[in-house]
Amino acid sequence: MPLRVDESNPEQKVCFFTVENGEEIRICDTLEVRTDSDKAMSFVEIEGRRVYITEAEADELTVAGARDGRKHLKADESGSVI
């Protein structure tokens, strides 16, 4: 899912998410990046639904002002990708 951050107003950065039905626009500092432990992925919640994002996008959002509510996952089994 492509993410774009408009930084033209440093006081209130705007995030644009490309979703299946078009584009969602949010003020970055109103968002919280969270972790779905079952999927081992980061997401933001928009209008009650989870929008999954890459870790690079999660980092970009937190730099733009979103709260970082991610949990750091660790492997329970040897050979795990986490």
Contacts in CASP RR format, 6 or more apart in sequence:
PFRMAT RR
TARGET T0000
AUTHOR 0000-0000-0000
METHOD contacts of the structure
MODEL  1
MPLRVDESNPEQKVCFFTVENGEEIRICDTLEVRTDSDKAMSFVEIEGRR
VYITEAEADELTVAGARDGRKHLKADESGSVI
1 17 0 8 1.000
1 18 0 8 1.000
1 19 0 8 1.000
1 51 0 8 1.000
1 52 0 8 1.000
1 53 0 8 1.000
1 57 0 8 1.000
2 17 0 8 1.000
2 18 0 8 1.000
3 15 0 8 1.000
3 16 0 8 1.000
3 17 0 8 1.000
3 18 0 8 1.000
3 53 0 8 1.000
3 57 0 8 1.000
3 60 0 8 1.000
3 61 0 8 1.000
4 15 0 8 1.000
4 16 0 8 1.000
5 13 0 8 1.000
5 14 0 8 1.000
5 15 0 8 1.000
5 16 0 8 1.000
5 28 0 8 1.000
5 60 0 8 1.000
5 61 0 8 1.000
5 64 0 8 1.000
6 13 0 8 1.000
6 14 0 8 1.000
6 15 0 8 1.000
6 16 0 8 1.000
7 13 0 8 1.000
7 64 0 8 1.000
12 27 0 8 1.000
12 28 0 8 1.000
12 29 0 8 1.000
13 27 0 8 1.000
13 28 0 8 1.000
13 29 0 8 1.000
13 64 0 8 1.000
13 65 0 8 1.000
14 25 0 8 1.000
14 26 0 8 1.000
14 27 0 8 1.000
14 28 0 8 1.000
15 25 0 8 1.000
15 26 0 8 1.000
15 27 0 8 1.000
15 28 0 8 1.000
15 31 0 8 1.000
15 61 0 8 1.000
15 64 0 8 1.000
15 66 0 8 1.000
16 23 0 8 1.000
16 24 0 8 1.000
16 25 0 8 1.000
17 23 0 8 1.000
17 24 0 8 1.000
17 25 0 8 1.000
17 26 0 8 1.000
17 44 0 8 1.000
17 46 0 8 1.000
17 51 0 8 1.000
19 46 0 8 1.000
19 51 0 8 1.000
24 46 0 8 1.000
24 47 0 8 1.000
24 51 0 8 1.000
26 44 0 8 1.000
26 46 0 8 1.000
28 61 0 8 1.000
28 64 0 8 1.000
28 65 0 8 1.000
28 66 0 8 1.000
29 64 0 8 1.000
29 65 0 8 1.000
29 66 0 8 1.000
29 67 0 8 1.000
31 44 0 8 1.000
31 61 0 8 1.000
31 65 0 8 1.000
31 66 0 8 1.000
31 67 0 8 1.000
32 44 0 8 1.000
32 45 0 8 1.000
32 66 0 8 1.000
32 67 0 8 1.000
32 68 0 8 1.000
32 69 0 8 1.000
33 42 0 8 1.000
33 43 0 8 1.000
33 44 0 8 1.000
33 53 0 8 1.000
33 58 0 8 1.000
33 61 0 8 1.000
33 62 0 8 1.000
33 66 0 8 1.000
33 67 0 8 1.000
33 68 0 8 1.000
33 69 0 8 1.000
33 70 0 8 1.000
34 42 0 8 1.000
34 43 0 8 1.000
34 44 0 8 1.000
34 45 0 8 1.000
34 69 0 8 1.000
34 70 0 8 1.000
35 41 0 8 1.000
35 42 0 8 1.000
35 43 0 8 1.000
35 69 0 8 1.000
35 70 0 8 1.000
35 71 0 8 1.000
35 73 0 8 1.000
36 42 0 8 1.000
36 43 0 8 1.000
36 50 0 8 1.000
36 52 0 8 1.000
37 71 0 8 1.000
37 73 0 8 1.000
39 52 0 8 1.000
40 73 0 8 1.000
40 81 0 8 1.000
40 82 0 8 1.000
41 52 0 8 1.000
41 53 0 8 1.000
42 52 0 8 1.000
42 53 0 8 1.000
42 54 0 8 1.000
42 55 0 8 1.000
42 57 0 8 1.000
42 58 0 8 1.000
42 70 0 8 1.000
43 50 0 8 1.000
43 51 0 8 1.000
43 52 0 8 1.000
43 53 0 8 1.000
44 50 0 8 1.000
44 51 0 8 1.000
44 53 0 8 1.000
44 61 0 8 1.000
44 66 0 8 1.000
45 51 0 8 1.000
53 61 0 8 1.000
58 68 0 8 1.000
58 70 0 8 1.000
62 68 0 8 1.000
73 82 0 8 1.000
74 82 0 8 1.000
75 81 0 8 1.000
75 82 0 8 1.000
END
